[in-house]
């Protein structure tokens, strides 16, 4: 996939000393066009006005996060109205098959890295977030929002689904329907979008080399970060993380709930937009998480 000529012109204009000897377009960007130059710098070009505003917000969040977490994150040192850029962070997406192919000790180390990153991120005091004027994450939903989602799923998706899938969806939403306070949470700074292509791994050392794309980050429910890991990697990874993040038991039920709604949310969005990319973008998720109410405990050291 070749970058747009307009993007290359903008890169040359803004970085005249940068020789464009190797230029790659990252096809995974749904909100930004992403261009990587010489494995030296990453350029992100927003596709909408919303994405432009989000990039400004992301810079503020990264300035805070970089001082708090040990994990490498982007240093968004160039920011204009039409693009943002940061030094390239090396690594490949942390795919589930790569994770599961590692010896247990290396899986433990990857789990430890993710757990420490989330512990540090979620522990930033709310007074600091308020002082830095960190806004709410786009992932935040009220109970009414969830109920409207469930109504839309029943009305628009159920006619297309098998009866057993409909019954499973009703059962999944039951705790929310029965308890008004079931999804209450203590707010924290969340990444909000921990998909495999946002978690970079060094395939030689089998260590995570960075976390990227904080476009959905903001104040929200820390369970959403675990929900992404549950969906993409499975409960086995999150259970390994439990020894290093003692707060997981207070988050796991909401994480299971959120993870169990992802495919329904994407299917509903795709149906409404007539856009199959919503239906197909996340094929391959682990979907390996226990039903709500199942006892949870961390995996012992291996």
VMD Tcl script that draws the C-alpha trace (Angstrom):
set ca {
  {0.00 0.00 0.00}
  {1.52 3.30 -1.14}
  {1.10 6.52 0.87}
  {-0.93 9.34 -0.64}
  {1.15 11.81 -2.63}
  {-0.34 14.68 -0.60}
  {0.98 13.10 2.60}
  {4.47 12.71 1.12}
  {4.45 16.35 0.02}
  {3.47 17.43 3.53}
  {6.24 15.32 5.07}
  {8.83 16.86 2.74}
  {7.54 20.34 3.48}
  {7.57 19.92 7.28}
  {10.78 17.85 7.51}
  {13.09 19.10 4.72}
  {16.15 17.37 6.20}
  {14.42 13.97 6.23}
  {15.39 11.84 3.23}
  {12.46 9.66 2.18}
  {14.46 6.58 1.24}
  {12.02 4.02 2.65}
  {8.35 4.92 2.95}
  {5.64 2.56 4.21}
  {1.91 3.04 4.68}
  {0.40 1.26 7.68}
  {-2.98 -0.15 6.54}
  {-4.36 -0.62 10.08}
  {-5.25 3.02 10.77}
  {-9.03 3.49 10.90}
  {-8.88 7.07 12.21}
  {-5.56 8.23 10.72}
  {-3.55 7.57 7.58}
  {-0.20 6.35 8.95}
  {3.08 6.78 7.07}
  {6.40 5.37 8.36}
  {9.57 6.94 6.98}
  {12.89 5.04 7.08}
  {11.75 3.20 10.22}
  {12.78 6.53 11.75}
  {9.61 8.59 12.09}
  {5.87 7.90 12.13}
  {3.46 10.43 10.60}
  {-0.27 10.30 11.36}
  {-2.72 12.22 9.17}
  {-6.24 12.58 10.66}
  {-9.11 11.47 8.45}
  {-11.72 13.71 10.10}
  {-12.19 16.83 12.23}
  {-12.83 14.55 15.21}
  {-9.49 12.82 14.62}
  {-7.69 16.19 14.49}
  {-9.09 17.17 17.87}
  {-8.28 13.73 19.23}
  {-4.65 14.08 18.16}
  {-4.33 17.31 20.13}
  {-5.76 15.56 23.17}
  {-3.48 12.57 22.65}
  {-0.39 14.77 22.85}
  {-1.45 16.08 26.28}
  {-2.09 12.55 27.53}
  {1.24 11.25 26.23}
  {3.14 14.07 27.93}
  {1.68 12.86 31.22}
  {1.97 9.12 30.58}
  {5.60 9.31 29.47}
  {6.59 10.60 32.92}
  {4.68 7.89 34.81}
  {4.95 4.53 33.03}
  {8.11 2.52 32.45}
  {6.85 1.23 29.10}
  {8.01 3.15 25.99}
  {5.18 5.21 24.46}
  {5.21 7.66 21.54}
  {6.80 11.08 21.98}
  {4.50 13.20 19.81}
  {7.07 15.94 19.22}
  {5.57 17.31 16.00}
  {1.94 18.41 15.99}
  {0.25 20.56 13.38}
  {-3.37 21.06 12.37}
  {-3.12 18.34 9.71}
  {-0.64 15.81 11.09}
  {1.28 14.52 14.09}
  {4.64 12.78 14.15}
  {6.87 10.93 16.58}
  {10.12 8.91 16.50}
  {9.52 5.35 15.35}
  {9.09 2.71 18.05}
  {10.45 -0.64 16.78}
  {8.49 -3.84 17.10}
  {5.77 -5.99 15.58}
  {2.15 -6.35 16.71}
  {1.80 -8.77 19.63}
  {-0.28 -11.48 17.98}
  {-1.96 -14.15 20.09}
  {-0.28 -17.01 18.22}
  {3.14 -15.49 18.96}
  {2.22 -15.13 22.63}
  {0.97 -18.71 22.98}
  {3.99 -20.11 21.14}
  {6.35 -18.76 23.81}
  {7.57 -20.88 26.74}
  {5.59 -20.30 29.93}
  {8.35 -18.18 31.47}
  {8.30 -15.80 28.52}
  {4.49 -15.64 28.61}
  {4.82 -14.69 32.27}
  {7.27 -11.92 31.37}
  {4.95 -10.50 28.71}
  {2.05 -10.65 31.18}
  {4.22 -8.91 33.78}
  {5.06 -6.09 31.36}
  {1.40 -5.52 30.47}
  {0.31 -5.70 34.10}
  {2.91 -3.16 35.25}
  {1.99 -0.82 32.40}
  {-1.70 -0.92 33.34}
  {-0.99 -0.63 37.08}
  {1.07 2.49 36.49}
  {-1.40 3.98 34.03}
  {-4.49 3.30 36.17}
  {-2.79 4.57 39.35}
  {-2.29 8.15 38.17}
  {-4.23 10.21 40.77}
  {-7.46 11.85 39.66}
  {-6.21 15.21 41.01}
  {-3.37 15.02 38.47}
  {-5.78 14.14 35.66}
  {-8.03 17.05 36.59}
  {-5.06 19.43 36.83}
  {-3.86 18.32 33.37}
  {-7.45 18.67 32.07}
  {-7.52 15.11 30.78}
  {-10.99 14.54 29.28}
  {-13.23 11.50 29.45}
  {-12.33 8.59 27.20}
  {-14.55 7.84 24.22}
  {-15.01 4.38 25.74}
  {-17.16 5.67 28.61}
  {-20.83 4.65 28.52}
  {-23.58 5.37 31.01}
  {-26.08 2.72 32.03}
  {-28.62 4.39 29.72}
  {-26.11 4.14 26.87}
  {-25.74 0.41 27.48}
  {-29.50 -0.05 27.64}
  {-29.93 1.80 24.34}
  {-27.26 -0.43 22.84}
  {-29.09 -3.54 24.05}
  {-32.37 -2.25 22.61}
  {-30.66 -1.66 19.25}
  {-29.13 -5.14 19.33}
  {-32.54 -6.70 19.99}
  {-34.34 -4.63 17.39}
  {-31.79 -4.63 14.57}
  {-29.47 -7.60 15.06}
  {-31.70 -10.29 16.55}
  {-33.62 -10.82 13.26}
  {-30.29 -11.86 11.68}
  {-29.01 -14.05 14.51}
  {-29.62 -17.66 15.48}
  {-31.91 -18.20 18.46}
  {-29.12 -19.50 20.71}
  {-27.00 -16.39 19.97}
  {-29.94 -14.16 20.92}
  {-30.42 -16.07 24.16}
  {-26.72 -15.77 24.97}
  {-26.87 -12.00 24.40}
  {-29.89 -11.63 26.69}
  {-28.14 -13.63 29.41}
  {-24.99 -11.54 29.00}
  {-26.88 -8.28 29.57}
  {-28.92 -9.69 32.49}
  {-26.69 -8.34 35.32}
  {-27.00 -4.84 33.86}
  {-30.78 -5.14 33.60}
  {-31.17 -6.42 37.16}
  {-28.79 -4.09 39.01}
  {-28.70 -0.35 38.31}
  {-25.31 0.04 39.96}
  {-23.63 -3.01 38.46}
  {-21.32 -1.06 36.12}
  {-20.23 1.61 38.60}
  {-16.47 2.15 38.59}
  {-13.66 4.18 40.10}
  {-12.40 6.37 37.24}
  {-8.80 6.15 36.08}
  {-6.70 7.02 33.05}
  {-7.24 4.28 30.45}
  {-5.61 3.50 27.12}
  {-8.97 2.43 25.73}
  {-7.82 0.52 22.64}
  {-5.32 -2.24 23.48}
  {-5.54 -4.13 20.22}
  {-2.63 -6.31 19.04}
  {-1.32 -3.69 16.59}
  {-1.07 -1.18 19.44}
  {1.15 -3.49 21.53}
  {4.62 -3.81 19.98}
  {6.87 -6.77 20.71}
  {10.51 -7.46 19.93}
  {10.30 -10.92 18.38}
  {13.95 -11.68 19.19}
  {13.92 -10.84 22.90}
  {10.18 -11.65 23.28}
  {9.69 -8.45 25.23}
  {7.12 -5.73 24.69}
  {8.93 -2.77 23.13}
  {6.17 -0.16 23.32}
  {2.49 0.74 23.51}
  {1.18 3.09 20.80}
  {-2.00 4.89 19.69}
  {-3.52 6.64 22.69}
  {-6.30 8.14 20.55}
  {-9.02 6.58 22.73}
  {-7.23 7.33 26.00}
  {-8.80 9.44 28.72}
  {-10.59 9.11 32.03}
  {-12.76 6.02 32.15}
  {-13.32 2.54 33.53}
  {-9.99 0.66 33.85}
  {-11.91 -2.54 33.10}
  {-12.05 -1.53 29.41}
  {-8.30 -2.09 29.08}
  {-8.66 -5.61 30.48}
  {-11.65 -6.18 28.19}
  {-9.49 -5.57 25.12}
  {-6.87 -8.01 26.39}
  {-9.56 -10.59 27.19}
  {-11.03 -10.36 23.71}
  {-7.77 -10.41 21.77}
  {-5.63 -12.73 23.93}
  {-7.96 -14.61 26.25}
  {-8.43 -15.01 29.97}
  {-5.26 -17.08 30.24}
  {-3.15 -13.96 29.66}
  {-5.16 -11.83 32.08}
  {-4.90 -14.60 34.69}
  {-1.12 -14.50 34.30}
  {-1.26 -10.73 34.83}
  {-3.16 -11.21 38.09}
  {-0.01 -11.88 40.14}
  {1.37 -8.48 39.12}
  {-1.83 -6.40 39.17}
  {-3.71 -7.16 42.42}
  {-6.65 -4.96 41.42}
  {-7.82 -7.23 38.61}
  {-10.48 -9.06 40.73}
  {-12.38 -5.76 41.14}
  {-12.34 -5.22 37.36}
  {-12.75 -8.67 35.86}
  {-16.57 -8.88 35.82}
  {-16.99 -5.55 34.01}
  {-14.13 -6.52 31.69}
  {-15.89 -9.79 30.80}
  {-19.11 -7.87 30.18}
  {-17.45 -5.31 27.89}
  {-15.49 -7.96 26.00}
  {-18.68 -9.95 25.43}
  {-20.34 -6.95 23.75}
  {-17.57 -6.08 21.27}
  {-18.73 -8.25 18.38}
  {-22.34 -7.18 18.88}
  {-21.27 -3.52 18.86}
  {-19.22 -3.95 15.68}
  {-21.99 -5.91 13.97}
  {-24.58 -3.25 14.84}
  {-22.30 -0.43 13.64}
  {-21.60 -2.29 10.41}
  {-25.28 -2.99 9.80}
  {-26.23 0.63 10.40}
  {-23.43 2.04 8.26}
  {-23.61 -0.57 5.51}
  {-19.85 -0.90 6.01}
  {-18.46 -4.45 6.20}
  {-15.15 -3.18 7.63}
  {-16.80 -2.99 11.06}
  {-17.78 -6.64 10.77}
  {-14.43 -7.87 9.46}
  {-11.75 -5.69 11.10}
  {-11.41 -7.78 14.25}
  {-11.73 -11.33 12.95}
  {-9.39 -13.58 14.91}
  {-10.05 -12.49 18.46}
  {-9.49 -15.07 21.17}
  {-12.98 -14.74 22.71}
  {-11.56 -16.88 25.49}
  {-13.13 -15.45 28.62}
  {-15.37 -16.94 31.25}
  {-19.05 -16.08 31.75}
  {-19.94 -13.30 34.17}
  {-20.06 -14.68 37.71}
  {-17.34 -17.30 37.16}
  {-14.73 -17.35 39.96}
  {-11.43 -15.77 38.99}
  {-7.92 -16.24 40.32}
  {-4.43 -15.49 39.03}
  {-2.26 -18.17 37.48}
  {0.53 -19.43 39.74}
  {4.13 -18.79 38.77}
  {5.58 -21.22 36.21}
}
mol new
graphics top color blue
foreach p $ca { graphics top sphere $p radius 0.5 }
foreach p [lrange $ca 0 end-1] q [lrange $ca 1 end] { graphics top cylinder $p $q radius 0.2 }
display resetview
